[in-house]
């Protein structure tokens, strides 16, 4: 039976959000939370960029050590053979057969708008397919386990060429074709019809990648996925935590999950193939708002401060009698609100960039965190480095990851530490 899967792109598309930023350690934490939430795959970033290399290597080591659960890690590249070759060299050849960065997504523009006004004569339709298939061949020859191919601006690509492009991708060895509503102009009815038609014709999943310029990224993602299911194919949905992303953002991860779990006419007819644990949703959403420096709107689905608040007389009366009168799903399903050590009021001793050993031990003892024999100095140094990288007090979950996997995290800081695995 066809199922729904989530491929989160926070660490690639989300971090491109203007006027914000996330440290490499923060990107590691996104993968940590995605793994706890039960998402299938994380597009962890741009492995061909020099400043991503230590982060990618650390994530591969953390994945091998089990820090991210069953989360699959994938890298994003332009569909340019040289970019793919550079990306593959990030993980040494002798380690590519081990669990790690064995999944790739290769992207190239396909619409006439982009061909005329982005490529400006450098590539035509035929050359675009040639570049894409050559890039897929490089990834396949290197042993990539899955390869997704992007049709950037797919929503403005005509049906005939989109089909030609998708069939060529499949023949070259692609596992999925990503349909990008790059400027966020699609609509639910149109995208479902296009997905059903395209997925039926090519016989592999068509992956949703929807932007929110018209406020319909979640609706379009849900509808596109239903089009895949109409065609008898699995659905893969691109998301970002808290709906972040370029311009007006991307499809919100939690909203998409909630739609498939609780939406009328949807929840009874689809199967979420990922082992989603919503009890991590609130911790992830609120951590991301803190880490990105982007407070959540009060009315944000599931994790906004007013998501379960009632004041007007009729609503308050009904909710007090039975929460089901005015709530679609239970507040408790989203997990507890975080109560991090650094948020304590009054007299408190913290650990961070400039902290000493006494405060460090006090906080870790208070949280019940144990350090493996011989790793105390390494963990202490990592606490200082990670706090310096984020520019913020470390959360309890961040401290848990540091104490649990110090030798893998040390790969984030090449040349600054000597005890990396």
Buried (B, 14 or more C-beta within 10 A) or exposed (E): EBBBBBBBBBBBBBBEBEEEEBBBBBBBBBBBBBBBBBBBBBBBBBBBBEEBBBBBBBBBBBBBBEBBBBBBBBBBBBBBBEBBBBBBBBBEEEBBEEBBBBBBBBBBBBBBBBBEEEBEEEBEBEEBBBBBBBBBBBBBEBEBBBBBBBBBBBBBBEEEBBBBBBBBBBEBBBBBBBBBBBBBBBBBEBBBBBBBBBBBBBEBBBBBBBBBBBEBBBBBBBBBBBBBBBBEBBBBBBBBBBBBBBEEBBBBBBBBBBBBBEBEEBEEEBEBBBEBEBBBBBBBBBBBBBBBEBEBEEEBBBBBBEBBEBEEEEBEEBBEEEBEEBBEBEEEBBBEEBEBBBEEEEEEBBBBBEBEEEBBBBBBEEBEBEBEEEBBEBBBBBBBBBBBBBEBBBBBBBBBBBBBBBBBBBBBBEEEBEBBE
